[in-house]
Amino acid sequence: MFSIGTPEMLVIAIIALFIVGPRRLPEVLRGVAYVYKNFMKAIEELKREIEEDLEEVEEINPKKQIEKKWKEILEEDETEEEKEKRSE
């Protein structure tokens, strides 16, 4: 997503140091870390919910249901034919 390297981090840290000041910088960084942590949790939760919804949609998908039913029918037919061959 974002690729921030060491040089970019140094520039951001220097700018933050000038804007916030050395006394409030740790407090501001803790706040930023807290927001980032909660943001990442929300993203993971959203991804998990989307994956669950996609699984539900795949189960409801008529094409998948037809394929599943067709396989069941074929398996039943095979077993009946095998039974007939054994009885002969």
Contact map, one row per residue, 1 for C-alpha under 8 A:
1110000000000000000000000000000000000000000000000000000000000000000000000000000000000000
1111000000000000000000000000000000000000000000000000000000000000000000000000000000000000
1111100000000000000000000000000000000000000000000000000000000000000000000000000000000000
0111110110000000000000000000000000000000000000000000000000000000000000000000000000000000
0011111110000000000000000000000000000000000000000000000000000000000000000000000000000000
0001111111000000000000000000000000000000000000000000000000000000000000000000000000000000
0000111111100000000000000000000000000000000000000000000000000000000000000000000000000000
0001111111110000000000000000000000000000000000000000000000000000000000000000000000000000
0001111111111000000000000000000000000000000000000000000000000000000000000000000000000000
0000011111111100000000000000000000000000000000000000000000000000000000000000000000000000
0000001111111110000000000000000000000000000000000000000000000000000000000000000000000000
0000000111111111000000000000000000000000000000000000000000000000000000000000000000000000
0000000011111111100000000000000000000000000000000000000000000000000000000000000000000000
0000000001111111110000000000000000000000000000000000000000000000000000000000000000000000
0000000000111111111000000000000000000000000000000000000000000000000000000000000000000000
0000000000011111111110001000000000000000000000000000000000000000000000000000000000000000
0000000000001111111111001000000000000000000000000000000000000000000000000000000000000000
0000000000000111111111000000000000000000000000000000000000000000000000000000000000000000
0000000000000011111110000000000000000000000000000000000000000000000000000000000000000000
0000000000000001111111111001000000000000000000000000000000000000000000000000000000000000
0000000000000001111111111000000000000000000000000000000000000000000000000000000000000000
0000000000000000110111111100000000000000000000000000000000000000000000000000000000000000
0000000000000000000111111100000000000000000000000000000000000000000000000000000000000000
0000000000000000000111111111000000000000000000000000000000000000000000000000000000000000
0000000000000001100111111111100000000000000000000000000000000000000000000000000000000000
0000000000000000000001111111110000000000000000000000000000000000000000000000000000000000
0000000000000000000000011111111000000000000000000000000000000000000000000000000000000000
0000000000000000000100011111111100000000000000000000000000000000000000000000000000000000
0000000000000000000000001111111110000000000000000000000000000000000000000000000000000000
0000000000000000000000000111111111000000000000000000000000000000000000000000000000000000
0000000000000000000000000011111111100000000000000000000000000000000000000000000000000000
0000000000000000000000000001111111110000000000000000000000000000000000000000000000000000
0000000000000000000000000000111111111000000000000000000000000000000000000000000000000000
0000000000000000000000000000011111111100000000000000000000000000000000000000000000000000
0000000000000000000000000000001111111110000000000000000000000000000000000000000000000000
0000000000000000000000000000000111111111000000000000000000000000000000000000000000000000
0000000000000000000000000000000011111111100000000000000000000000000000000000000000000000
0000000000000000000000000000000001111111110000000000000000000000000000000000000000000000
0000000000000000000000000000000000111111111000000000000000000000000000000000000000000000
0000000000000000000000000000000000011111111100000000000000000000000000000000000000000000
0000000000000000000000000000000000001111111110000000000000000000000000000000000000000000
0000000000000000000000000000000000000111111111000000000000000000000000000000000000000000
0000000000000000000000000000000000000011111111100000000000000000000000000000000000000000
0000000000000000000000000000000000000001111111110000000000000000000000000000000000000000
0000000000000000000000000000000000000000111111111000000000000000000000000000000000000000
0000000000000000000000000000000000000000011111111100000000000000000000000000000000000000
0000000000000000000000000000000000000000001111111110000000000000000000000000000000000000
0000000000000000000000000000000000000000000111111111000000000000000000000000000000000000
0000000000000000000000000000000000000000000011111111100000000000000000000000000000000000
0000000000000000000000000000000000000000000001111111110000000000000000000000000000000000
0000000000000000000000000000000000000000000000111111111000000000000000000000000000000000
0000000000000000000000000000000000000000000000011111111100000000000000000000000000000000
0000000000000000000000000000000000000000000000001111111110000000000000000000000000000000
0000000000000000000000000000000000000000000000000111111111000000000000000000000000000000
0000000000000000000000000000000000000000000000000011111111100000000000000000000000000000
0000000000000000000000000000000000000000000000000001111111110000000000000000000000000000
0000000000000000000000000000000000000000000000000000111111111000000000000000000000000000
0000000000000000000000000000000000000000000000000000011111111001000000000000000000000000
0000000000000000000000000000000000000000000000000000001111111001100000000000000000000000
0000000000000000000000000000000000000000000000000000000111111101100000000000000000000000
0000000000000000000000000000000000000000000000000000000011111111100000000000000000000000
0000000000000000000000000000000000000000000000000000000000011111110000000000000000000000
0000000000000000000000000000000000000000000000000000000000001111111000000000000000000000
0000000000000000000000000000000000000000000000000000000001111111111100000000000000000000
0000000000000000000000000000000000000000000000000000000000111111111110000000000000000000
0000000000000000000000000000000000000000000000000000000000000111111111000000000000000000
0000000000000000000000000000000000000000000000000000000000000011111111100000000000000000
0000000000000000000000000000000000000000000000000000000000000001111111110000000000000000
0000000000000000000000000000000000000000000000000000000000000000111111111000000000000000
0000000000000000000000000000000000000000000000000000000000000000011111111100000000000000
0000000000000000000000000000000000000000000000000000000000000000001111111110000000000000
0000000000000000000000000000000000000000000000000000000000000000000111111111000000000000
0000000000000000000000000000000000000000000000000000000000000000000011111111100000000000
0000000000000000000000000000000000000000000000000000000000000000000001111111110000000000
0000000000000000000000000000000000000000000000000000000000000000000000111111111000000000
0000000000000000000000000000000000000000000000000000000000000000000000011111111100000000
0000000000000000000000000000000000000000000000000000000000000000000000001111111110000000
0000000000000000000000000000000000000000000000000000000000000000000000000111111111000000
0000000000000000000000000000000000000000000000000000000000000000000000000011111111100000
0000000000000000000000000000000000000000000000000000000000000000000000000001111111110000
0000000000000000000000000000000000000000000000000000000000000000000000000000111111111000
0000000000000000000000000000000000000000000000000000000000000000000000000000011111111100
0000000000000000000000000000000000000000000000000000000000000000000000000000001111111110
0000000000000000000000000000000000000000000000000000000000000000000000000000000111111111
0000000000000000000000000000000000000000000000000000000000000000000000000000000011111111
0000000000000000000000000000000000000000000000000000000000000000000000000000000001111111
0000000000000000000000000000000000000000000000000000000000000000000000000000000000111111
0000000000000000000000000000000000000000000000000000000000000000000000000000000000011111
